[in-house]
């Protein structure tokens, strides 16, 4: 084939935009597209487009399939790759904190759009429609990250032993209700078995429940925790209560409670006492900023929690014992208690539920005259109407009338003491107050500051 003659004076035109081609060049200065061959004769008026390859479109698309924005970094489009990555993780974040936000569809659209964009951009680069400054430095950074991740997925490894965030990366990721979860194997879940003994008081007698817990289950729940920003949505609380892995590994604990007595309401009393005997978490602020509220399993495993953690745990236990349960959330006072279904005369403010505060062993069920607050120097009674968050339907705690009567006696003693410089008469103290605190374990089962 004859090649280009630079001395010819004939005119040639670009087949794309129609602009006059400049002698000696194999691309159009107007639209920046290139040609395959230089013309045989300058009288020719049609040129062929270039098939020169600067970027391979299928490689660009494949890279975007493997790594978010990777195809854009391969094409040298650093800004676009960063924007796609930020957008993806922004949608992922929003989908976790707002359950009504259907983020999964948008995430798939972003991912598919990145693949298509990488393919089209690489073709335009080959036609010189787009400039190619070279691979972005982020290309190599992401390649290294992808290789490391693939290596971890292929070759199982443990990151330390004894930490709160121990991952065996043989676990697989899955999506449930628009959220990404980590699926542990049974061996991973049952790692780090410990024997727990949770004390309780029933009718003034100290007992304990013994059962097995696993650090692996605790770590699984730490990884898959719902985001605490969702706490105003009832689905958030249901997520904490209804986790299937948690339910499987708390079955033994529930069974041990049932074995202690055949009396259903006494089983409920055992549950209340167990949770009241758990430490109050005084380091809540630091922990909340990192993890949010705990699953029931975690509160039991850690033997500590704030009012919300302990209420969620007690609500879970009572639900598993077959009771109708709700959470009563006092927003102005920043407090949460458990509501258990009970006869109307024993319920709190027409909620349909009896007031049960699990925060301390000295709070008799149905007693609602306590004072609360984030600052121990500025405590106030509960005056607001609580938000009722229903957890489960179930049976009524009918014999809670005993606690209701005892709470009334305790309230009378408290008022009498306040009127007499915090002192009770000898008979009230010895024959009423002392037996009452012994009955409910207010003298604390084990030597630690529970409340």
LORO-41890 format. One record per residue: residue in one letter; x, y, z of N, C-alpha, C in turn. Coordinates in steps of 0.1 Angstrom, whole numbers, plus 5000, padded with zeros to 4 digits. Each point is the difference from the previous one (the first is absolute). Example, Ala and Ser with C-alpha at 12.3 -4.5 7.8 and 13.67 -1.06 7.14 Angstrom:
BEGIN
A513249435078499150125000500950125000 S499650114993500950115000499250115008 
This chain:
BEGIN
X500949885000499150125000500950125000 X499650104992500850124999499850085013 X501050075005499950085012499850144997 X499950085011499750144999501150084993 X499650094991501050084992499950145006 X501050055008499950135006500150124991 X500449974987500250114991498750034991 X499049915002498850024992499250125005 X499450074991499250125003498549985000 X499649874999498549985000499550025013 X498650025001499450025013499349875004 X500149985013499449885006499150045012 X498949935002499150045011499849895010 X499850045012499749915011498749934998 X499949875001498749934998499150015011 X500450055012499250025012499350135000 X500850114999499450135002500150084987 X500649964989500150064988501050114999 X500850035010501050105000501249964991 X500750104994501149974991501149945008 X500649894995501149935007501350084996 X500950015010501350064997501049904995 X500850044990500949914993501049955010 X500349875000501049945008499549945013 X498750045004499549955013499149884998 X499949915009499149894999498950015010 X499650125004498950035009499450134996 X498750025004499350134998500350105011 X500450124996500350105011498750065005 X498949984993498750065004499349915010 X499849874997499349915009501049905008 X501350014997501049925007499949854997 X499349964990499949864997501149964990 X500549875001501149964992499549914989 X501049974990499749924989500949884999 X499549894994500849884999501250024991 X499850044988501150014990500050144994 X501150054997500150134992499549974986 X499450094994499449984987501049964989 X499449934990500949964988500250124992 X498950084997500150124992499250115008 X500450124999499350115007498750044994 X499749944988498750024994498949925007 X500549905008499149925008499350085010 X498749985002499350095010499449925012 X500449875001499549925011501149935007 X500250025013501049945008499449895009 X500749915004499549895009500450045015 X499149975009500350035014501149925005 X500750055010501149935006499549885009 X500749905000499849885009501249995009 X500750115002501250015009499549975014 X500749925008499649965014500950075010 X499450095008500750055011499549945013 X498749975000499349935011499149894994 X500049885007499249894995498650015008 X498950024992498750025007499649885009 X500349884995499549895008500849995013 X501350045000500850005012499450115010 X499750124994499450115009498849955006 X499149944993498749955005500249895011 X500949914997500349895010500650065013 X500950104999500550055012499050075008 X499050074994498950075007499149895006 X499949884994499249905006500749945013 X501349994999500849955012500150105011 X500350134997500350105010499250134997 X499450055010499250134998500950114995 X499850064988500750114995501449964994 X500349875000501249954995500250024985 X498949984992500050024986500350154997 X499450095008500350144998501450045003 X500649945010501450035003500949944989 X499649894994500849944989500050094988 X498850074998499950104989500650135003 X500650025012500650125004499050115005 X498749965002499050095005499950005015 X501050065006500149995015498850065007 X499650124995498950075007498749924999 X499749954988498849924998500049875009 X501249945001500049885008499850035015 X500550115005499950045014498550035002 X499450074991498650045002499149885000 X500249904992499249884999500249925014 X501250005005500349935012499350075012 X500150135001499450075010498549995000 X499450014988498649984998499549865005 X500749904996499749865004499949995015 X501150045007500049995014499050095007 X499750114994499050095006498649945000 X499749934989498749934999500049885009 X501149935001500149895010499850055014 X500650115004499850065013498650035003 X499350074990498750045002499049885001 X500349904992499249885000500049935013 X501150025008500249935013499250085011 X500050134999499450085011498550034997 X499649984988498650034997499449874993 X499249935008499649874995499050024988 X499350115000499150034989500750044987 X501350025000500750044989500549874992 X499549984988500349884993501350024992 X501149985008501350034995500649894991 X499549885001500549894992499950024985 X498850054996499850034986500950104994 X500250115009500950114996501449954999 X500549925009501349955001500349924987 X499049914996500249924988500150094988 X499250115000500050094988501350074999 X500650055012501350064999501049914995 X500049885005501049904996499949974985 X498849974995499849984986500450124992 X499650125004500350124993501550024999 X500849965011501450024999500649904990 X499549894999500549904990499750054985 X498850054998499750054987500850124996 X500250095010500750134998501549974997 X500649905007501449964997500149954986 X499149924995500149944987499950124989 X499050085002499850114990501250105000 X500550035012501150105001501249954993 X500349875002501249944994499950014984 X498849984995499850014985500350144996 X499550105007500250144997501550045001 X500649945009501550025001500749954988 X499649894995500749944989499750084987 X498950085000499750084989500550155002 X500750015010500550145004498950105003 X498849955003499050095004500250055014 X500649915008500450035013501549995002 X500650095007501549995002500349885010 X501249954999500449895009501350045007 X499950055012501250045008500849895006 X499549884998500749895006499249945012 X500449885005499249945011500150095012 X498950015008500050075012500849935011 X500650075009500749935011499149925008 X498750045001499049935007499849864994 X500349984988499949874993500849905007 X501350035003500949915007499649985014 X499550115007499649985014498949915001 X499050014991498849915001500449864995 X500949994991500449864996500649935011 X500950075008500649945011499049965011 X499050095002498949975010499249884996 X499749994987499249894995500749875001 X501350004997500949885001500049955014 X500250105010500149965014498749945004 X498850064996498749955004499849864995 X500349984987499849874994500949905007 X501250045004500949905007499449965013 X499450105007499449975013498849914999 X499250034989498849914998500449864996 X501049994993500549864995500749935011 X500850075008500849935010499550055014 X499349925007499450045013501150055009 X499650105008501050055010499250065012 X500650005011499450075012500850125003 X499350115003500650125004500050015015 X501049945006500250005014499049915007 X500249985013499149925009499850085012 X498750015004499650075012499550144998 X500050054988499550144997498549994998 X499450124999498650014998499649984985 X501050024992499750014985500849894993 X499849875004500849904994499349944988 X500650004989499449964988500749884994 X499349894997500649904991499450034986 X500950044991499550054988499649884990 X500049885006499349904992498550024999 X499550095009498650035000499650074987 X498849984996499550064988499150115003 X499950104990499150115002498749974993 X498950055006498749984994499250135003 X499050024992499150125001498649955005 X499650065011498649975005499450145004 X498850024994499350125003500850124997 X500750004989500850114995501250035008 X500449915009501250025008501049884997 X501350045000501149904998500349935013 X500049875001500349935012501249914997 X500649955011501149915000499549875005 X500149894993499449875004501149915005 X500049975013501049925007499649854998 X501149925000499749865001499849965014 X499549875002499749965014501350005009 X501149954994501350005007500450145004 X499750104992500450145003499150055011 X498749974999499150055010500349945014 X500449875000500249935013501450015005 X500750104995501450025005499950075013 X500949975010500150075012498949975010 X499649885002498949965009500450045015 X499050055007500250035014498749965007 X500249965013498849965008499650135008 X498850044999499550115007499149965011 X500150075011499049985012499450145003 X498750014997499350135002499249985013 X500250085010499349995013498650074999 X499149955009498750075001499549975014 X498950075003499349995013498649974997 X499549895006498649974999499449985014 X499150085004499449995014501050005011 X501150094998501050025010501149905000 X500049904991501049904999500950024988 X501350005003501050024990500349874992 X499950004987500349894991500850054988 X500349914991500650044988499649914988 X500250054988499749924988501449984993 X500349884996501249974994499849964985 X500850054991499849974986501350044992 X500149964988501250024992499850114990 X501050094999500050114990501349994992 X500050064988501150004991500550134995 X501350025001500550134995499850024985 X500049894993499750014985498750054997 X498949975008498750054998500050155003 X500750045011500150145004500650084989 X501149954994500750074989499150014987 X499349894997499150004989498950125001 X499550015012499050105003500650145000 X501350015004500650134999500250054985 X500349904991500250034986498750044994 X498949935003498750014994499050095007 X500550095008499150085009499350104991 X498650025003499350114993500650135005 X499950104991500650135003499150075011 X500750065010499250065011499250134995 X500350064989499350114996498549964996 X499849884999498749954996499149985012 X500450045012499349975012498650055001 X499650104992498750055000499049924991 X500549904994499249914992499849875007 X498849955000499749885007500749884995 X500350004987500849894993501349995006 X500650115005501349995007500049915012 X499050025008499949925012499649854997 X499249984990499749874996501349924995 X500850084993501349944995500849955012 X500150085010500849965012499449885007 X498649995000499449895007500049874992 X499850014987499649884992501149934992 X501350045003501149944992500049855002 X500149924989499849865000501249935007 X501250054998501249945006499950025016 X499650125004499950035014498949915006 X498949984993498949925006500549855002 X500749954990500549865001500949995012 X500950095003501049985010499650065014 X498750055001499550045013498949905004 X499849904991498949905004500449925013 X501349975001500449935012499850085013 X500250134999499850095011498550015004 X499150014990498650005003499549875006 X500649894995499649875005500449985014 X501150065004500549995014499050085009 X499650114996499050085008498749925002 X499549934989498849935001500249875009 X501249955001500249895009500050035015 X500250135003500050045014498649995007 X499050014992498650005006499049984989 X498949935003499049984990499050125001 X500150085010499150125001500450104990 X499250034990500350094989500450145005 X499250055010500350145005501350005008 X500349895007501350005007501149994990 X499849944988501150014990500250144996 X498950084999500150144996500850085011 X499749965013500750075011501549975000 X500349874996501449974999500750084989 X499350014989500650084989500250155004 X499150065007500150145004501250015010 X500149915009501150015010501349984993 X500149914991501349974993500550134993 X499150074993500450124993500350115009 X499250015011500350115010501349985007 X500549885000501349975007501250034990 X499850034988501050034990500650145003 X501350024998500650135002499350114992 X500050125005499650124992501350054993 X500050024987501250034992500350155002 X501050035008500350155002500950054990 X500549924991500850044988499250014987 X498750025002499149994989500350104989 X500350125003500250114990501149954990 X501149965004501149954991499649884992 X499349915007499649884992498950034990 X499050085004498950034991500550074988 X501050095000500550074989500649904990 X500549895005500649904991499049894995 X499249955009499249884997498550025000 X499550105008498650025001499549905011 X498749975000499449925010500449854997 X499949925011500449864999498849914997 X500449894994499049894999499849945014 X498949935003499849945013501249905003 X500549934990501149905003501250085004 X500350114995501250085003499950055015 X498850055003499950055014500249895010 X499549884997500149895009501549955000 X500650004988501449964999500950095008 X499850144998500950105007499650025014 X498949955005499550025013499950155003 X499650084990499950155002499150064989 X499450115004499250074990499350125006 X499650094992499250115005498549975000 X499250095004498549975001499549944988 X500450054988499449954988500549864997 X501349975002500549874998499449905009 X499850035013499449915009498549984997 X499450104996498549994996499949914988 X500850024990499949914988500349865004 X500949975009500349865005498849955007 X499450075009498949955008498849984991 X499850104990498949984991500149874992 X501349974996500249884992499749875009 X500450005012499849895009498549985002 X499350105004498649995002499249964988 X500550054988499449964987500149844999 X501249955002500349864998499349925011 X499650065011499349935010498550004997 X499650084990498649994995499150125004 X500750115006499250125004499850104989 X499050085001499850124992500950115005 X500850054992501150095005500150124991 X500450115006500350134992501150075007 X500650094993501050105006499250135002 X500250065012499450135003501250105000 X499950094990501150094998499750145004 X500650055010499850145005501150094994 X499650074990500950084992500650125007 X499250085007500650125007501049965011 X499649885007500849965011501249914996 X500149964987501049914995500049875007 X498949945001499949875008499149914993 X500349875001499249894994499849895010 X498749965001499749885009499249904992 X499749895007499249894993498650015005 X499149984990498649995004499649854997 X499449945010499549864999498550015001 X499349924991498550005000499549955014 X499050085005499549975014498650055001 X499249965010498750055002500050155001 X498950064995499950154999500450075013 X499649965011500250075012501550015004 X500849924994501550005003500850064989 X499450064990500750054988500450155003 X500950044991500650145002499350094990 X499450115005499450114992499349954987 X499149905002499249954989500749954988 X501349965003500749944989499649854997 X499449945010499649864999501149915005 X501150065005501249925004500450045014 X500449915008500550035014501450054998 X500450095009501350075000501149915007 X501049964992501149925006501350064996 X500750065010501350064997501149905004 X500849964990501149905003501350065003 X500150135002501250075001500749975013 X499349965011500549995013499349895008 X500749935009499349895008499150065011 X500150135003499250065010498650054995 X499749984987498850054995499049894998 X499050005009498949905000499250024987 X499749894993499150024988498750075004 X499650094991498850095000500350135008 X501250005007500450125007500550114990 X499350114999500350104990500350145006 X500450005013500250135006501550045001 X500849924993501550035000500350134993 X501350045002500450124993501249964991 X500050074988500949964990500750134994 X501149974992500750114994501449964996 X500650074990501449974996501050045011 X499650105008500950055010499449975014 X500849935008499549965013499650115009 X500450124997499750125008498750074996 X499549964988498850064995499049894996 X499549935010499149894997498550055001 X499249954991498650045000499149884999 X498750005004499149894998499649994986 X499449894996499549984987498650074999 X499950104992498850084999499449994986 X500849964990499550004987499249884997 X499250004989499349884996500949924991 X500349875003501049934992499549964986 X500949984991499849954987500049845002 X498949944996499949855001500549934988 X501049935001500649924989499649855002 X499149954993499549865002501149914995 X500249905009501049894996499349874997 X499049965008499449874997498650005007 X499149914994498849975006500349885010 X499149985009500249885009499150015012 X500349925010499149995012500350115009 X499050025010500150115009500749955013 X500750095006500749985013498950035011 X499149915003498950025008500450025015 X500949925005500350005014501050125003 X500250094991500850125003499350085010 X498849975004499350075011500949995013 X500849895002500850005012501150115000 X500650024988501050104999499350145001 X498850014995499350135000499850045015 X499549915008499850025014501350035008 X501149934997501350025006500550144996 X499850044987500550134996499350115007 X498749985003499250105007500550015014 X500449895007500650005013501350075000 X500849974990501350064999499950164998 X499050044992499850144998499650075013 X499249935008499550065012501250015010 X500949905000501250015009500950114995 X500250024987500850104995499550145004 X498850024999499450135003500150025015 X499849905008500150015015501550045004 X500949944993501450035003500450144996 X499550054989500350134996499450115010 X498949965005499450095010500650005014 X500949905002500749995013501549994999 X500550094991501550014999500649874995 X499349934991500549884994500149895011 X499149995009500049905010498649935001 X500049885003498849925002499949965015 X498849985004499849955014500649865001 X500349955012500649875002499249894994 X498750005002499149904995499950004985 X499950124994500050004985501249954994 X501150045007501349964994500349855002 X499749945011500449865003498949914994 X498850035000498949904997499450034986 X500350114994499450034987501150024990 X500850105002501050044991501149894997 X500549945011501149904998499549884993 X498849945004499549894992499750034985 X499650134998499750044986501250004991 X501150065005501250014992500749864999 X499849925010500549864999499249924989 X498750025000499249934990500450034986 X500450134997500350044986501550014997 X500849965010501550004998500550144999 X499450105007500550135000501450025007 X500349895008501350005007501149954991 X499649974987500949964989500649865003 X499949924989500449865001501549985001 X500750084993501549985001500650145002 X501250005007500650135004500550094989 X499150074994500450104989498950104999 X500450124995499150114999499249984987 X498949935001499149974988499450124995 X499450095008499350114996500950124996 
